């Protein structure tokens, strides 16, 4: 395995430039023709604390972070010493080295900054090195960087050393640095890059190990993209020009990207006082005829519960983004989990409904965000894009052509003034905005926009008559409720009609199935490949439509296999629960593999979980994941 | 050709044009001060020549929220305390709309207090009318943020131990650029103030004293009133923050001693509205954003042409 992929982990403290360095490195590898996938691990603090980024690069498609890694660049944290001795790492100064050894593969390579780290402080370091056949290079990157003027350039020195040891052509890094860096800092960075590279080549045996960069080629132009980027661009391409939000990790990324881009596109971004206001602003803008969105993460989304219900009752289109992180409450702000599924599905009072998409990949994040807007504006219903910290933050390469889609600024089912004139009104001239007899018989009555002549109506969260007047008439209540419910049937029909949002993968007539949702899709796909290579017979259905749930497609999938293992990142098997509720049977065919320790699944978690629990029907030995047997087992 | 031809139409408007054809489900009691707001708003809208189709009236929840049922215009009856963020965004989306938000003292100063502070500070170009009757009406008479100390209710059986909130002073501190108080018992002053407020380019806050004959048991709650602009006893400069602030304090102290002072307290005509500020820094288009969705010739930019280069 070591020869066909490089999984490079750069570790250090927050504030060390780990994120920017790894982003540039990933892009350089992508430009060299490789497929890349990054995984970010960071604490909820600004300076110091243990953080790392992994970049997996291979000529073959990469769909997950992979299992473990094979190349460690351990930088120290300069803030540990200055200005206050124990202020950041305290006496844990060796963390970037010691904390990262457990998952380093056999035969792996370690570069550590001996200017800041001392391996002899790790008690069993030498034994472990020998046992695992690790190749250790202690380089004084800090001193090298100081000589070039800026200590933060330790990163660049580390990249130079990595290139020498992994056989990466410096040309790609140089080109990328030239693109990314302002001239003032470019020159010293290029110098230190070369110096580190040459020093390693001259002084060390770079062929002592076999962790080398593979070579690859793309047959079309690629872009390095995160889930957050893809959601923002999906919204922009769908004509969204208004966003309101309040910062909260990890939703902030989408909010930031939108805020930085909307003004140039003639749009409006508003950072407001709280999440209730944020969602209410999105409603106000949408009511006034603009494509609008808001969003948050778990705790912030909880505040949006009331505006969400108001959107449904007033039939105001709106798209909300929900970025899951580990809960309950503020939980683990920077760690991924899929624990908000039920929260998003069921929050808000009454018989309330919303459309929920949970994209499985970065590419899907783009298409399904667009779809979420289309459904919201066509059917005048709130729709939600549910994703998690993992999908939001991971960088992967996607063909640029994937984004080469026509913009769609349509406001959906909206009338022009001329059309309003021909539409029904009451005797005082109020427009019958919520008429029962909808033109398409799908519950959708096209709306007017304030300022349009003859279109005035009242939008209210109370039950209302066709013109919007508040009413508690039993007959009207049933008519309006049925009208709103009819929209759901129509949406279900539309989505089930193509089934394209849900991903089928593996052997068609497989014996066993995996069911998963959202960001775990790629990891399960990789496990499916590995299991089939090992002689098992498995396939996967990655579900992206959480509401309305694709009942027919999932039923068919469950029926086509002997047993199904449901893979999800939470402790209470929420997606399996949803599946059983929606399907209404086959509870005895669905068991669960759960992971909720703050890290996403690795393919090996799934391979092992399947082999031990399903094939061998054995006690699950793994402490990272939890197996929950099928009902009745 | 605008997609919103009702905006700026400027035709002759009669106050009866704002009366809905349908008799609303009655929630206002006989003698309720809310009728005074309705009357003043109709008069003001007619005087300004605003057509019902170019007005967006956004309300919160409670008796005040039912204003939409009695007033014919585009309307959005929202949720507890949230009229302001909905109204703000509608105005940003289409600045041509005449946007008025309304709510009660519980709705606006209690549950929606946060939005009140921030809308005022941002100086959105809109009018905010707060029906202040010092009580929760529709939930049947609980203590509100403006109820006086010692006020007894079912939920405060021993009397309120809290100072009443000072809406005028809070408004000034938060940054509203037009602040007035009027009373339902003085319909002519009320209409004139609402006209000014709607014409004002910025956040105009009208604290509207509305008597609650049912739960405050005193239909003459705010009688007699004094119009501070008409009285020789109160001479101050409405454009001077310090003088306005002192006058507000005096007014707020006097109310619970039985003296009802009303009038204009602060008018800052120089401060640009939030929309203007935002346009100035390039964060808001000159043309109404909403128009763009009806303009078939508009060229929509997309991510592929604009943003992908930095990801390559």
Contacts between the chains, C-beta under 8 A, distances in Angstrom:
chain1	res1	chain2	res2	distance
A	31	B	312	7.9
A	221	B	312	6.9
A	222	B	312	7.5
A	223	B	308	5.4
A	223	B	311	3.8
A	223	B	312	5.6
A	224	B	311	5.2
A	224	B	312	7.7
A	225	B	311	5.5
A	229	B	311	7.0
A	232	B	303	8.0
A	233	B	303	3.6
A	233	B	307	6.4
A	236	B	301	7.9
A	236	B	302	6.8
A	236	B	303	5.2
A	236	B	307	7.9
A	237	B	302	4.8
A	237	B	303	5.4
A	237	B	304	7.6
A	239	B	293	7.3
A	239	B	300	6.2
A	241	B	289	6.0
A	241	B	292	7.4
A	242	B	89	7.1
A	242	B	92	7.5
A	242	B	93	6.4
A	242	B	289	6.9
A	244	B	85	7.8
A	244	B	89	6.7
A	261	B	306	7.5
A	261	B	307	6.5
A	263	B	282	5.7
A	263	B	283	4.7
A	263	B	284	7.8
A	264	B	306	7.6
A	265	B	301	5.3
A	265	B	306	7.4
A	266	B	285	4.2
A	266	B	289	7.2
A	266	B	292	7.2
A	267	B	285	7.8
A	267	B	289	7.2
A	268	B	92	5.6
A	268	B	93	7.6
A	268	B	278	7.6
A	268	B	283	6.8
A	268	B	284	5.6
A	268	B	285	7.8
A	268	B	289	6.4
A	269	B	283	7.1
A	270	B	89	7.3
A	270	B	92	7.3
A	272	B	85	6.7
A	272	B	118	6.9
A	273	B	114	5.3
A	273	B	115	6.6
A	273	B	117	7.6
A	273	B	118	4.3
A	274	B	114	6.2
A	276	B	82	6.4
A	276	B	85	7.5
A	277	B	82	7.5
A	277	B	84	7.9
A	277	B	85	4.0
A	277	B	114	7.5
A	277	B	115	5.7
A	277	B	118	7.4
A	278	B	85	7.7
A	280	B	78	6.9
A	280	B	79	7.9
A	280	B	82	4.7
A	280	B	85	3.8
A	280	B	86	4.9
A	280	B	89	7.5
A	281	B	85	4.8
A	281	B	86	7.2
A	281	B	88	6.3
A	281	B	89	3.9
A	282	B	89	7.0
A	283	B	78	7.9
A	283	B	86	5.7
A	283	B	89	7.3
A	284	B	58	7.4
A	284	B	76	7.4
A	284	B	85	6.5
A	284	B	86	3.8
A	284	B	87	6.3
A	284	B	88	6.5
A	284	B	89	3.2
A	284	B	90	4.3
A	284	B	93	7.2
A	285	B	89	4.1
A	285	B	90	6.7
A	285	B	92	6.6
A	285	B	93	4.3
A	285	B	289	7.9
A	287	B	76	5.9
A	287	B	86	7.2
A	287	B	90	5.9
A	288	B	56	7.2
A	288	B	89	7.1
A	288	B	90	4.0
A	288	B	91	7.9
A	288	B	93	3.8
A	288	B	94	4.7
A	288	B	97	6.7
A	288	B	290	5.5
A	289	B	93	6.4
A	289	B	94	6.4
A	289	B	290	3.7
A	289	B	293	5.9
A	289	B	294	7.8
A	290	B	93	4.3
A	290	B	94	7.8
A	290	B	289	5.2
A	290	B	290	5.4
A	290	B	293	6.9
A	291	B	293	7.3
A	292	B	89	7.4
A	292	B	93	7.7
A	306	B	79	5.0
A	306	B	80	7.7
A	306	B	82	7.4
A	307	B	79	7.0
A	307	B	82	6.9
A	309	B	79	8.0
A	310	B	78	6.2
A	310	B	79	5.3
A	310	B	82	7.9
A	314	B	76	7.3
A	400	B	304	7.4
A	400	B	308	5.7
A	400	B	311	8.0
A	400	B	312	7.0
A	403	B	303	5.6
A	403	B	304	4.7
A	403	B	308	6.1
A	404	B	304	4.9
A	405	B	302	7.5
A	405	B	304	7.3
A	406	B	302	7.6
A	407	B	300	3.9
A	407	B	301	7.4
A	407	B	302	4.5
A	409	B	292	7.4
A	409	B	293	5.9
A	409	B	298	7.6
A	409	B	300	4.9
A	410	B	293	7.9
A	411	B	293	4.9
A	414	B	293	7.9
A	416	B	3	6.9
A	416	B	294	7.0
A	417	B	3	6.9
A	417	B	5	6.1
A	426	B	21	5.8
A	426	B	22	6.6
A	427	B	21	4.8
A	428	B	19	7.8
A	428	B	20	5.6
A	428	B	21	2.3
A	428	B	22	6.7
A	428	B	72	6.6
A	429	B	21	7.2
A	429	B	72	8.0
A	430	B	20	7.0
A	430	B	21	6.8
A	430	B	22	7.8
A	430	B	72	7.2
A	449	B	3	7.7
A	449	B	4	7.2
A	449	B	94	7.9
A	449	B	290	6.5
A	450	B	4	7.8
A	450	B	53	7.8
A	450	B	54	7.8
A	450	B	56	4.6
A	450	B	74	3.9
A	450	B	90	6.8
A	450	B	94	6.9
A	450	B	97	5.6
A	451	B	3	7.8
A	451	B	4	3.2
A	451	B	6	5.6
A	451	B	7	4.8
A	451	B	53	6.9
A	451	B	54	5.7
A	451	B	74	7.6
A	451	B	94	5.8
A	451	B	96	6.2
A	451	B	97	5.5
A	451	B	290	7.3
A	452	B	3	6.9
A	452	B	4	5.7
A	452	B	5	7.6
A	452	B	6	6.4
A	452	B	53	6.8
A	453	B	4	7.9
A	453	B	5	5.0
A	453	B	6	4.4
A	453	B	9	7.7
A	453	B	53	5.4
A	454	B	6	7.9
A	454	B	53	6.6
A	455	B	53	6.7
A	455	B	74	7.6
A	456	B	52	5.6
A	456	B	53	5.2
A	456	B	72	7.0
A	456	B	73	6.0
A	456	B	74	4.7
A	456	B	75	7.6
A	457	B	74	7.0
A	457	B	75	7.5
A	458	B	68	5.4
A	458	B	69	7.4
A	458	B	75	4.1
A	458	B	76	7.6
A	458	B	77	6.3
A	459	B	75	6.7
A	459	B	76	4.7
A	459	B	77	6.9
A	460	B	68	7.0
A	460	B	75	7.5
A	460	B	76	7.6
A	460	B	77	3.7
A	461	B	77	6.6
A	461	B	78	6.6
A	461	B	79	5.6
A	462	B	77	6.7
A	465	B	22	7.9
A	467	B	22	7.3
A	468	B	75	7.0
A	469	B	20	7.5
A	469	B	22	5.5
A	469	B	24	6.5
A	469	B	25	7.7
A	469	B	69	6.5
A	470	B	24	7.4
A	470	B	25	5.9
A	470	B	66	7.7
A	470	B	69	6.1
A	470	B	77	7.5
A	471	B	25	7.1
A	472	B	25	7.7
